[in-house]
Amino acid sequence: MSPLQITLIILLCTIIAFVSGKIPFSIISVGIILALIFTGVMTPAEAMSGFINTNVVMFVAMFVIGAGLTKTSLLDRAQSVVVRYKDNLPVLIFFSSLVAGFLGCVTSATATAAIMIPLLVGISAEIGVSRSKLLYPTMAVSNIATAMTFLGQGASNMTWSEIMVKAGAEHPFQIWDFTIARIPVLIIAILYMVFIGYKMMPDIDNSKFHDTVSSTESGCRLTPAKEKIAFVIIGLTIAGMLFENVIGIDMYLTASVGAVLLVLTGVLSEQEALLSIHQPTVFL
């Protein structure tokens, strides 16, 4: 068989594996790499080259930047808005979706889930509403918002731009193109969830859920001094990335410096920084 035929077979197997939902994405991604190597379609150096791609380096660094942002009081302020409207379900869904959308933009759907689930489970138990009425709309919105910007998982957007350019596209994507394209979809999704979607969610009694989800610990928040440091570092990092052409420093370098500074200044511990990197996304 020709390399093209082998590649198409690997692609078909990949699609089937993704659709089945029985194999983790990271395992599928590694399988693709190994399959391309063992079949001779690509050399090991070619198949592994993505791991040293500057765009991959950039979005790994942006996971760390997003983690630093979630440790600031910005998250507490967002949560306080959600709690304020806990007695009005449509309004609560609206605000929780906005918060989830914001967090999805700056981190990833996975990180958003880790932050929002304990909060929403606690609220649902307190007001006597099935948690399914809150969790699904919020998580659906966070998945739509993920990768809207160049923060968090969205830093991988420019990788797709590079792939399209190599495939013959005349113009690369700009940093805000993904945001502009996704805004209408996000607005429609939020409106749908607020007025229609939540009514269609299963009304499962909370007592039937057996889990150990607890409230988010408040002790992980930053001191006022460190929070100011975090905002300065994150702000300068984002500004440096936006004005890449002006300052002449590549975005991946700016993002990497920002991530390192968050650890050096104590905003994030080394462990927190490493845990914030979503490994399946890196492999994918």
BELRA-V50637 format. One record per helix or strand. SS is the DSSP state (H for helix, E for strand). FROM is the first residue (numbers start at 0). LEN is the number of residues. If there is no record, write none. Layout:
# BELRA-V50637
ss,from,len
SS,FROM,LEN
SS,FROM,LEN
This chain:
# BELRA-V50637
ss,from,len
H,2,18
H,24,14
H,43,9
H,53,17
H,72,12
H,88,18
H,108,19
H,130,15
H,151,15
H,176,19
H,196,4
H,205,3
H,217,3
H,223,19
H,243,4
H,250,14
H,269,7
H,278,5
